[in-house]
């Protein structure tokens, strides 16, 4: 029970921001039916001053003539934001806000000025997906690497959305979002969850040299050899000072002497 509480607590904190974002999308979608003003005019129009306001409004506006547009964006927006706020809670809000603002700005600066209004959350979705994948690769931390693979499994086919393969699809917005997501992953790579460091890595950062285990072992062998050599030399010196004298006597010499005397 104690192990599940942190997970449930983090998940409860991660879901509300995602729900709020999706709720705003749908409120704006319903409001588009209630008001005469065409909300799509609040989208980004590249290289036009009047289109700058779309940087703020673009993610929340969807085509009211096609409900698939908002449906296709609602599920990934909710899922990716939940994963972002769950896994990177310290920097999640900054990543989302910068994804929102910079994606629109990049689109306005680099997009083609063909008079089209770019709307929808898809640019931010591409940014969040690119951030979660790239950040997981950069941090080399197993849980985040698993999350990166999960993103590839679910949304790997999104990569084709950055190419102009279909009409009325903001591929420039998708590409802008992906670039922003990769940039944010590099920019925030030192913040948020990190791979646990080993003791030798911490000592290296502190300037503490790790022990030379191989050198210590070789030095120990050298000292042992010197000690053995010293003992051998001492033994040789002692043996050279010892004189051995042999007194040879025949085995039967005493009996022979007695025999002679009796005669």
NORDASUL-V878149 format. One record per helix or strand. SS is the DSSP state (~ for helix, > for strand). FROM is the first residue (numbers start at 1). LEN is the number of residues. Records with the same first field share a line. If there is no record, write none. Layout:
SS=FROM-LEN / FROM-LEN
//
This chain:
~=2-33 / 39-4 / 49-3 / 54-7 / 67-21 / 92-19 / 122-18 / 142-21 / 171-17 / 199-7 / 213-28 / 253-10
>=44-1 / 118-1
//
